[in-house]
Amino acid sequence: MKPLLIEGLTDAAGFAAGVLLAWLIGRLLGFDPLAEGYGGSALGGIVLAGLGGGAGIQLARRWRAARKVK
C-alpha cells in the first residue's frame, strides 16, 4: 500500500475511535455533544470529543512510528 494512504487511513481510524471513546465516556459523565443548544452539557461533550479525536490521532501516529522502527 502507498505510505500516504496508510497514513491517512490510520489517522482517520484513530480519530474516529478517539471520538467514539470520548463520546461514550462523556455520556457516562453526563455530557452530550449532540444535546440541543449550547448548554454546559453540550459544550463539555464537544470539548471531550475534540480531545478524544486528537488523542486518537496521536496514538495512531505513535503506533505507525513504532511499526516503522521494527
N, C-alpha and C positions, 0 to 999 in steps of 0.2 A: 504494500500500500504506500501511497505517497505520504511523505512526512507531514506536509501541511494538512492533509485530510485527516490523518491520525490526530494531529494536534487539535484541530477544530472539533472533531468528534469527541475526544476525551474532555476538552474544555466544556462542551455543551452537556455531556453526561454528568460531569462534576457539578456544574451549575444547577442542573435540574435536580439532581439528588440532594444537593445542599439546600435548595429552596424547599423541596418537599419535606426534608427532615426538620428544617426550621419552622415550617408551617405547622407540622404535627406537634412540635414542642410548644409553639405559640398557642395552639388550640388548647393544649393541656394547661397552660398558664393563664388562659382567659383572653388571649389576644387573637383577633381575627382580621387579617388583612383584607378580607372580602366583605367586611361589615359596611353597612350603609353609612355614608357621611365620612367625616374626618375626625371622629372622636378619638379618645385615647386608645381604645382597643384597636381601632383600625391603624392608627399611626404606629403603635407598638408592633403590630403584626407586619406592617410594611418594613419597618426597620429590621426586625428579625429575619424576614425573607431576604432582604438585601445582604445582611451579614452572612446568612447561610449560603447564599449563592456565591459570594466572594470566597468564603471558606472552602466551598466545594471546588471552585476553580483552582485555588491554591493547592489543595490536596491532589487534584488531578495532575497538576504540573509537577509536583514533587514525586508523584508516582512515576510519571514519564521520565523524569530525570534519573530516578533510581534504576529504572529498567535500562536506560541508556548506558549507565556505568557498567553493568554486568556483562 
